[in-house]
């Protein structure tokens, strides 16, 4: 699935397609959740810990001690456990789907069965790449790159840059072409430049990985001599790849700079883009990717494209060929034979995230089917796991949360009425999307051939790429989803001003029909509040009710917002993610604002809807205590240090520990609920509050 440029998700999203495929997951560990009156998992609570000293340790101590990370995962939390349960359901659906007489169900079943056919995949090695490798070998000059880059892009290889479709930031009702920085194999541009020993070692390991993959490729397929006359050997490939990727990284914006939407908006005519990159013929490229006539394109980072142009103009053709071969084998690795899969996992799974074992094939195939045919598979998932009543119940909770947010906005002391009115207009325009799409995507034209796993994957990539191209120049369809129904996640899309909750996350332990309201509001309610608050975080607040990048704030109110946001930046910058790596307070600002605001409005909604004050005690906990425990327990997670490091350097979410303690320590109601006293760690002397 294509990662969207601007969308705010609830949990740490996979970094990129290749990494997502390399992302390991769990063995079957069917959830054991002891029943309790409150719905809380009492076995997770560490009675020896003091909730006022470390609430995460109190709520999740049992998880920390008794839920070791399975060998095939880099982290193991309640969200991953739910994902595991959803995957187990999907497996059953997929195994049955191969026998179905319904063409779409059959398609899904055939895709999965082909992916599971490991002997056939192993026998084919990397033969499926031969036609593209021959085209790369035939490249005679950088001038001939555009059609080749186009073909590689459509089949999923992210060479040099990214290209797709996105709502125009300043005219969000229309979809435009967008060209973005890209073309690197490490998770983010800073990986190419950090000079600490760990980072230097990681670059060395990446180089070794590139060389090994290229050596595998060299033995698996017929590599024609390059047009330069030099044999298309693979020795020294890493140096070439590093040189090219470092040049691309150097011209790329870093993760913090990319949080400023204005920095990513440079609308150009195709002629202006052409003038920026004289060596790369865009007309040929647009034709190659099947784009419709383009009158305007958002060139997110113009300096990146200038550097790209210089790079292709100054790099020997043989080096460009080496880079293209690497990116092709890298993008295809998970669908090639075992040596490629293992080597790919060795770097992206073990070195980068700390997973010890490759996840079982069926789990990988469930994930790839979800990624390539997600809405066809999602239909069956919804039928099983998300009844109409669940949708109605969730919608009711969403409306209560929106009502609380309205009360919150009306009561803010720091906001003047002019901005307040605009904030309310935006809030009232938020659209709620729950569970699954109203209109399902049509996979009719996508050909799935039983027994051709890599061909299916390539055709699915082309199909999705073409679907994106078809959106260009058309009105924005806000009914489309960026996550599939079984996904354990949620998002806010600022360009559409809507909140999206896939059926996959509206399951226990986030949401359970008929459970104690404290349980549902603490977990699912806080997720809903989180997404809603994204519309008003440091990025979201820059978009208006219609999704346009347009300033609706008075100068005084913008300043007041920034002052409050700075408190959050400073607070989270003080947290240590792992070893010597601190949480990046600027990178995580939007998520932290959403976590804090989300919990507050969920609490308001809970207290309003249930009038809990004086409510009865369940399992020994007051209603407010249960609310906070449910929130805390939704974040219980064990993570490997490699993953913690990677996420702290690249991901906008804070580590789970701080998503709990950072938030509750800002909330006076928490201190009251657990009788915490001033001076204790969970009671901040200066508590931060934006919303
Ligand atoms: Zn978020």
Boltz pocket constraint, residues with backbone or C-beta under 6 A from the ligand:
constraints:
  - pocket:
      binder: B
      contacts: [[A, 8], [A, 9], [A, 10], [A, 11], [A, 490], [A, 530], [A, 531], [A, 534], [A, 590], [A, 591], [A, 594]]
      max_distance: 6.0
